[in-house]
Amino acid sequence: RETWPFFIKASLVDFQNEAIMNGFVFPAKGGHIMLQLVRITSTFPQLDQVEALDQEAFPAKEYLSPKAQIQLAAKGDFDFWALEEQGRFVGFMSVLRYEKLAYLFFLAIAKDRRSQGYGGQALALFKDHYPAYAHVVDMEKADPDAENAAQRILRQRFYEKNGYHPTGKYLRYLTVDYEIFSLEQSFDFSSFQRMMARLDIPDFHLRYF
């Protein structure tokens, strides 16, 4: 699940990273400002911006409210992160963890920050913040007859450019087909299915193929 507009020009940047109490920081390189992960809770000061971006970035059939994501995070295997740059809200991402898998459940970049490389930086954070996990994403399956066929191809190329590759596995959710990509060469599909079965989200029913 990711919002589309920032993917066209985003690229993976090779940053050094350092741990901080509530996430990871990417130190400035070549004049770039640090991108930081900050946990989103019910007391997060920019929760209204998270809500606004969530509603703007995702269609109703994929929307999951910040409140619902905070509740999932309270169970311990779901991380709800704000992406910040010098304290300014840039976007958010949600990561579901299970066994040795880290699944990028949602990724959204603020409208005024899209097409500036933040998507690639977010993927770098995702990789470096979960070093002991295999990294998994999904995206709309390439379909030449789809209304957004060109966007689907560009999205796939973006992930491939950043090291992800197709696993040959697909899922269908609310009439939309998604293709599963992995950063690592091996992909534990059985573990992925068990992970998704544990999600406590109303009307969240998947079919694999």
DOTORMAR-455490 format. One record per residue (C-alpha): x, z negated, y; chain; residue in one letter; residue number from 1. Coordinates in steps of 0.5 Angstrom, whole numbers, plus 2048, in hexadecimal, padded with zeros to 3 digits. Layout:
% DOTORMAR-455490
+-----+-----+-----+--------+--------+-----+
|  px |  pz |  py | chaine | residu | num |
+-----+-----+-----+--------+--------+-----+
|   X |   Z |   Y |      A |      a | NUM |
...
+-----+-----+-----+--------+--------+-----+
//
This chain:
% DOTORMAR-455490
+-----+-----+-----+--------+--------+-----+
|  px |  pz |  py | chaine | residu | num |
+-----+-----+-----+--------+--------+-----+
| 800 | 800 | 800 |      A |      r |   1 |
| 803 | 802 | 806 |      A |      e |   2 |
| 801 | 805 | 80D |      A |      t |   3 |
| 803 | 80C | 80E |      A |      w |   4 |
| 806 | 80E | 815 |      A |      p |   5 |
| 80C | 80A | 815 |      A |      f |   6 |
| 80F | 80E | 80F |      A |      f |   7 |
| 811 | 815 | 812 |      A |      i |   8 |
| 817 | 813 | 816 |      A |      k |   9 |
| 819 | 80C | 812 |      A |      a |  10 |
| 81F | 80C | 80F |      A |      s |  11 |
| 823 | 806 | 80B |      A |      l |  12 |
| 828 | 803 | 80F |      A |      v |  13 |
| 82E | 800 | 80C |      A |      d |  14 |
| 82E | 7F9 | 80F |      A |      f |  15 |
| 832 | 7F2 | 80D |      A |      q |  16 |
| 82D | 7ED | 80C |      A |      n |  17 |
| 82E | 7E5 | 80D |      A |      e |  18 |
| 829 | 7E0 | 80A |      A |      a |  19 |
| 824 | 7DC | 80F |      A |      i |  20 |
| 820 | 7D6 | 80D |      A |      m |  21 |
| 819 | 7DA | 80D |      A |      n |  22 |
| 81C | 7E1 | 80C |      A |      g |  23 |
| 821 | 7E6 | 80C |      A |      f |  24 |
| 825 | 7E9 | 813 |      A |      v |  25 |
| 828 | 7F0 | 814 |      A |      f |  26 |
| 82E | 7EF | 819 |      A |      p |  27 |
| 82E | 7F4 | 81E |      A |      a |  28 |
| 832 | 7FA | 81C |      A |      k |  29 |
| 834 | 7FF | 821 |      A |      g |  30 |
| 82F | 7FC | 826 |      A |      g |  31 |
| 82A | 7FB | 822 |      A |      h |  32 |
| 826 | 7F5 | 823 |      A |      i |  33 |
| 825 | 7F0 | 81D |      A |      m |  34 |
| 81E | 7F1 | 818 |      A |      l |  35 |
| 81C | 7EA | 815 |      A |      q |  36 |
| 817 | 7E8 | 810 |      A |      l |  37 |
| 813 | 7E2 | 812 |      A |      v |  38 |
| 80D | 7DF | 80E |      A |      r |  39 |
| 806 | 7E0 | 810 |      A |      i |  40 |
| 802 | 7DA | 80F |      A |      t |  41 |
| 7FB | 7D7 | 812 |      A |      s |  42 |
| 7FF | 7D5 | 818 |      A |      t |  43 |
| 803 | 7DB | 819 |      A |      f |  44 |
| 803 | 7DC | 821 |      A |      p |  45 |
| 802 | 7E3 | 821 |      A |      q |  46 |
| 7FD | 7E3 | 81B |      A |      l |  47 |
| 7F8 | 7E7 | 820 |      A |      d |  48 |
| 7FD | 7ED | 820 |      A |      q |  49 |
| 7FE | 7ED | 819 |      A |      v |  50 |
| 7F6 | 7EE | 818 |      A |      e |  51 |
| 7F6 | 7F3 | 81D |      A |      a |  52 |
| 7FB | 7F7 | 819 |      A |      l |  53 |
| 7F8 | 7F6 | 813 |      A |      d |  54 |
| 7F1 | 7F9 | 815 |      A |      q |  55 |
| 7F5 | 7FF | 819 |      A |      e |  56 |
| 7FA | 801 | 813 |      A |      a |  57 |
| 7F5 | 800 | 80D |      A |      f |  58 |
| 7EF | 803 | 80B |      A |      p |  59 |
| 7E9 | 7FF | 809 |      A |      a |  60 |
| 7EA | 800 | 802 |      A |      k |  61 |
| 7F1 | 7FE | 802 |      A |      e |  62 |
| 7F0 | 7F8 | 807 |      A |      y |  63 |
| 7F2 | 7F1 | 805 |      A |      l |  64 |
| 7F1 | 7EC | 80B |      A |      s |  65 |
| 7F7 | 7E8 | 80D |      A |      p |  66 |
| 7F3 | 7E2 | 80B |      A |      k |  67 |
| 7F2 | 7E4 | 804 |      A |      a |  68 |
| 7FA | 7E6 | 804 |      A |      q |  69 |
| 7FB | 7DF | 806 |      A |      i |  70 |
| 7F7 | 7DC | 801 |      A |      q |  71 |
| 7FB | 7E0 | 7FC |      A |      l |  72 |
| 801 | 7DE | 7FF |      A |      a |  73 |
| 7FF | 7D7 | 7FE |      A |      a |  74 |
| 7FF | 7D8 | 7F6 |      A |      k |  75 |
| 807 | 7D9 | 7F6 |      A |      g |  76 |
| 808 | 7E0 | 7F3 |      A |      d |  77 |
| 806 | 7E4 | 7FA |      A |      f |  78 |
| 80A | 7E4 | 800 |      A |      d |  79 |
| 807 | 7E6 | 807 |      A |      f |  80 |
| 80C | 7E8 | 80C |      A |      w |  81 |
| 80C | 7EA | 813 |      A |      a |  82 |
| 812 | 7EF | 815 |      A |      l |  83 |
| 814 | 7EC | 81C |      A |      e |  84 |
| 81A | 7EF | 821 |      A |      e |  85 |
| 81C | 7EA | 825 |      A |      q |  86 |
| 816 | 7E6 | 825 |      A |      g |  87 |
| 811 | 7EC | 826 |      A |      r |  88 |
| 80C | 7EE | 820 |      A |      f |  89 |
| 80E | 7F5 | 81D |      A |      v |  90 |
| 80A | 7F5 | 817 |      A |      g |  91 |
| 809 | 7F1 | 810 |      A |      f |  92 |
| 80A | 7F2 | 809 |      A |      m |  93 |
| 807 | 7EF | 803 |      A |      s |  94 |
| 80B | 7EE | 7FC |      A |      v |  95 |
| 808 | 7EC | 7F6 |      A |      l |  96 |
| 80D | 7E9 | 7F1 |      A |      r |  97 |
| 80C | 7E8 | 7E9 |      A |      y |  98 |
| 812 | 7E7 | 7E4 |      A |      e |  99 |
| 817 | 7EC | 7E6 |      A |      k | 100 |
| 813 | 7F0 | 7EB |      A |      l | 101 |
| 812 | 7F0 | 7F2 |      A |      a | 102 |
| 80C | 7F5 | 7F4 |      A |      y | 103 |
| 80B | 7F7 | 7FB |      A |      l | 104 |
| 804 | 7F6 | 7FC |      A |      f | 105 |
| 803 | 7F8 | 804 |      A |      f | 106 |
| 808 | 7FA | 809 |      A |      l | 107 |
| 806 | 7FC | 810 |      A |      a | 108 |
| 809 | 7FD | 816 |      A |      i | 109 |
| 806 | 7FC | 81D |      A |      a | 110 |
| 804 | 802 | 821 |      A |      k | 111 |
| 809 | 802 | 826 |      A |      d | 112 |
| 80F | 801 | 822 |      A |      r | 113 |
| 80D | 807 | 81D |      A |      r | 114 |
| 812 | 80D | 81C |      A |      s | 115 |
| 818 | 808 | 81E |      A |      q | 116 |
| 81B | 806 | 817 |      A |      g | 117 |
| 818 | 800 | 816 |      A |      y | 118 |
| 815 | 802 | 810 |      A |      g | 119 |
| 81B | 803 | 80D |      A |      g | 120 |
| 81E | 7FD | 80F |      A |      q | 121 |
| 818 | 7F9 | 80C |      A |      a | 122 |
| 81A | 7FD | 805 |      A |      l | 123 |
| 821 | 7FA | 806 |      A |      a | 124 |
| 81E | 7F3 | 807 |      A |      l | 125 |
| 81A | 7F4 | 801 |      A |      f | 126 |
| 81F | 7F5 | 7FD |      A |      k | 127 |
| 824 | 7F0 | 800 |      A |      d | 128 |
| 81F | 7EA | 800 |      A |      h | 129 |
| 81E | 7EB | 7F9 |      A |      y | 130 |
| 824 | 7ED | 7F5 |      A |      p | 131 |
| 823 | 7EA | 7EF |      A |      a | 132 |
| 81C | 7EE | 7EE |      A |      y | 133 |
| 81B | 7F6 | 7EC |      A |      a | 134 |
| 818 | 7F9 | 7F2 |      A |      h | 135 |
| 811 | 7FD | 7F2 |      A |      v | 136 |
| 80C | 800 | 7F6 |      A |      v | 137 |
| 807 | 805 | 7F6 |      A |      d | 138 |
| 804 | 80B | 7FA |      A |      m | 139 |
| 7FE | 810 | 7FA |      A |      e | 140 |
| 800 | 815 | 7F4 |      A |      k | 141 |
| 802 | 81C | 7F7 |      A |      a | 142 |
| 7FC | 820 | 7F7 |      A |      d | 143 |
| 7FC | 827 | 7FA |      A |      p | 144 |
| 7F4 | 827 | 7FB |      A |      d | 145 |
| 7F4 | 820 | 7FE |      A |      a | 146 |
| 7F3 | 820 | 806 |      A |      e | 147 |
| 7F9 | 81D | 807 |      A |      n | 148 |
| 7FD | 821 | 802 |      A |      a | 149 |
| 803 | 822 | 807 |      A |      a | 150 |
| 804 | 81A | 809 |      A |      q | 151 |
| 804 | 818 | 801 |      A |      r | 152 |
| 80A | 81D | 800 |      A |      i | 153 |
| 80D | 81A | 806 |      A |      l | 154 |
| 80C | 813 | 804 |      A |      r | 155 |
| 80F | 815 | 7FD |      A |      q | 156 |
| 815 | 818 | 800 |      A |      r | 157 |
| 816 | 812 | 805 |      A |      f | 158 |
| 816 | 80D | 7FF |      A |      y | 159 |
| 81B | 812 | 7FB |      A |      e | 160 |
| 81F | 812 | 800 |      A |      k | 161 |
| 820 | 80A | 800 |      A |      n | 162 |
| 821 | 80A | 7F9 |      A |      g | 163 |
| 81B | 80A | 7F6 |      A |      y | 164 |
| 819 | 80E | 7F0 |      A |      h | 165 |
| 812 | 810 | 7EC |      A |      p | 166 |
| 811 | 80C | 7E6 |      A |      t | 167 |
| 80C | 810 | 7E3 |      A |      g | 168 |
| 806 | 80B | 7E3 |      A |      k | 169 |
| 800 | 80B | 7E7 |      A |      y | 170 |
| 7FA | 807 | 7E9 |      A |      l | 171 |
| 7F3 | 808 | 7EC |      A |      r | 172 |
| 7F0 | 804 | 7F1 |      A |      y | 173 |
| 7E9 | 805 | 7F4 |      A |      l | 174 |
| 7EA | 80D | 7F3 |      A |      t | 175 |
| 7F1 | 80E | 7F5 |      A |      v | 176 |
| 7F7 | 80F | 7F1 |      A |      d | 177 |
| 7FD | 80C | 7F2 |      A |      y | 178 |
| 804 | 80D | 7EF |      A |      e | 179 |
| 809 | 808 | 7EE |      A |      i | 180 |
| 810 | 808 | 7F0 |      A |      f | 181 |
| 816 | 804 | 7EE |      A |      s | 182 |
| 81D | 802 | 7F2 |      A |      l | 183 |
| 820 | 801 | 7EB |      A |      e | 184 |
| 821 | 806 | 7E5 |      A |      q | 185 |
| 81D | 801 | 7E1 |      A |      s | 186 |
| 816 | 7FF | 7E2 |      A |      f | 187 |
| 812 | 7FA | 7DE |      A |      d | 188 |
| 80B | 7FD | 7DE |      A |      f | 189 |
| 808 | 7F8 | 7D9 |      A |      s | 190 |
| 80A | 7F2 | 7DE |      A |      s | 191 |
| 807 | 7F6 | 7E4 |      A |      f | 192 |
| 801 | 7F6 | 7E0 |      A |      q | 193 |
| 801 | 7EF | 7DF |      A |      r | 194 |
| 803 | 7EE | 7E6 |      A |      m | 195 |
| 7FD | 7F2 | 7E9 |      A |      m | 196 |
| 7F8 | 7EE | 7E4 |      A |      a | 197 |
| 7FA | 7E8 | 7E7 |      A |      r | 198 |
| 7F8 | 7EA | 7EE |      A |      l | 199 |
| 7F2 | 7E6 | 7F0 |      A |      d | 200 |
| 7EE | 7EB | 7F5 |      A |      i | 201 |
| 7E7 | 7EC | 7F5 |      A |      p | 202 |
| 7E5 | 7F3 | 7F2 |      A |      d | 203 |
| 7EC | 7F5 | 7F1 |      A |      f | 204 |
| 7EC | 7F9 | 7EB |      A |      h | 205 |
| 7F1 | 7FE | 7E8 |      A |      l | 206 |
| 7F2 | 804 | 7E3 |      A |      r | 207 |
| 7F9 | 806 | 7E1 |      A |      y | 208 |
| 7FB | 80D | 7DF |      A |      f | 209 |
+-----+-----+-----+--------+--------+-----+
//
